Each structure stands twice: as structure tokens, then as C-alpha cells.
Amino acid sequence: MSMSGIEGGAAFTLEEDGGLRFLEASAGRPLMSRVDDAALVVEACLSGGVDRVLLYAENLTRGFFDLSSGEAGCILQKLRNYRIRLAVVVCVPQRVRVSSHFGELIAEENRREHFRLFESRQAAREWLIQGDKSHVPPNR
């Protein structure tokens, strides 16, 4: 099932795996041009009755991987406020410029269950579906 809401047509597909549903953005397509666009991701999740989303590096704001921009913190906090798990696929890690302190953010986030980076779509999907299966997503 395709879901729109972001200019240019369908931005997400509703996926199901292992009895859990999540949204997946289109790879290779910009999705968030500014931090406030995280609200569109939240809206899509709430509309789809899911609490998990798979994005690709190119779906994120330009400054997401530059910790000094504050964009990653704002986006992650917005999703965390709605208890939305975010998996981000970075297919070609060499193409993503990561600030020197971004690794600290990743280390901190790895202690929690809301955000992870992956090199493959399959690994991201597996992490999304492995979570707390007893958790009831919003609007269900």
C-alpha cells in the first residue's frame, strides 16, 4: 500500500514482515528538506497505524549526519516523542559525510531501541521487526 503526503506522490509504502507493519520510504529520493518535515513522517506513521519506519540516507535532511547542525537531534527527538523506531539505510557509507562527533550519537543511540543505521535494507527490516512485539502501535 502506498502512502502520500509529501510532495511528488507516494512517499512511503506500508510493509508487513513477521506480523509487524512498518513504513518504508522510497530509496534515492529526498524526503525531508528541513527538520520540521519530521512531522510528516510522524503523520504518515500515525495514519498508517505503525510505530516503525525505514528511511534511506538520501531521505534525510542534508545536515542530518553533521552533528553540529542539530538536525539529527531534533528529528530523532520528534520521532522518539511519538515512540517511532527509525532504521536508516546507508547503502554506500563512503558517500555520506559524517561529522567527527556523529559516532558519539550512534554509540548513545545503540543503548536505546529507537534508532539504528544499517548498510543493507534487509538488516534494517530485521531490526525493525525484532522489537517489542507486544507494543501496540498508535491508532490500532
N, C-alpha and C positions, 0 to 999 in steps of 0.2 A: 504494500500500500504506500503510495507517495503522499507526502505532506508538503504543502506550500507554506507561504507566509513570509518568505524572504524574496525580494525582487528577483525576477528571472525564472520563475516557475518553481517546480518541486525542489525543495532544499533537502528533504530527508526522505528516507524510506523506513517504514516500520518493519523491523526484523523480528523473528522469533527463533530461539535456539534453546534447547533443553527446557522448554516450558516457560522461559523468560522472554519478555519482549523488550526491545530497545530501539532507539532511533539511530540511523546511520546517515551521515551527511554524504554528499557526492564528493568523491575524491577529485583533486585537481581543480577545485572551484572555490573562489573566495566566498566566505560566508559572513564573517564578522569584519567589518571595516573599522569599527570603533568598539570600545569597551561596552558601551550601552547595548550593543547588539547581543550581548549575552542574554538579555531579557527575551529575545526572540527564540533562543534555544530553550529557555525555561518554558516559554509559552507553548512551543511545539511539544515538549515533553508532557506538560500538563494536559494539552489537548489529546495527546496520544495515550494518556494514562500510563506513562512509563517513567522510570526514575534512573535510566541509564542512557548514555549517548556516546556514540563513536564518531569522532571527528578526525580529520586529517590535518597535518601541519598547515597546509595551504588554506584551510577553513578558518584559521585563527587570525587575529589582528597582526599587523606587521611587527609590532613591538612585543608580542607575547613572550618570545624567547629572550628578550632583553630585560632582565630583572629590574634594571634601573628605571624602566618606563612605568612600572607599577601595573601594567596591563594584565599580566598573568595573575597577580594577587587579586585584582578586582574581579576578573572573570571567574576565577576559582571560588572566591568567596560567595559570589552571586549563586553559583551552582550549588555550593555547599549549603547555603541558606535554605535551598529547596530540596536538599538531600539527593541531589542528582550526581550519579557517578559518571566521571568523564574518562574515556580512554582516547588517547591521541596517537595516531599512527604517523610516524616519521619514516616514510619509505626509504628516503635517501638521506641519512643523517648528515652527510657532508654538505648538503645543500641548505641546511638550516643553520643560521648563525645563532649560536647560543652564547649569552654573556658569561663571564667568568664565574659569577655567583649563582647561575641558574642551577647548577648541580646541587647547591645547598637546598634550594627549594625542592628539588626532586628527592633528596635524601629525607627531608622533613615530610613530604607528602607520602613517601613509601611507608611511613609509620601509620598512616591512616588508610582508609578504604575509599577515598573519593576521587583520586586522580592518579593516572599512570601514563607513561609514554611507552610505546611499543614500536618495533621495527617492522612488524607484519600485522596485517588485518586479522589473520587467524588468531594470533596471540592476544590481540585486543579483545576479540569476541569471546575467547575463552575466559579472560579475566572478568569481563562484564557479566557473564552468565554464572560464574563460580560464586558470586557474592551471596549475601544473606537471602536465601530463597524464601525465608519466612516473612521478609519485609513486604508490606503491601504498598505498591506504588500509589501516587496520588490519583484521584478520580477513578478508582476502580470499584 
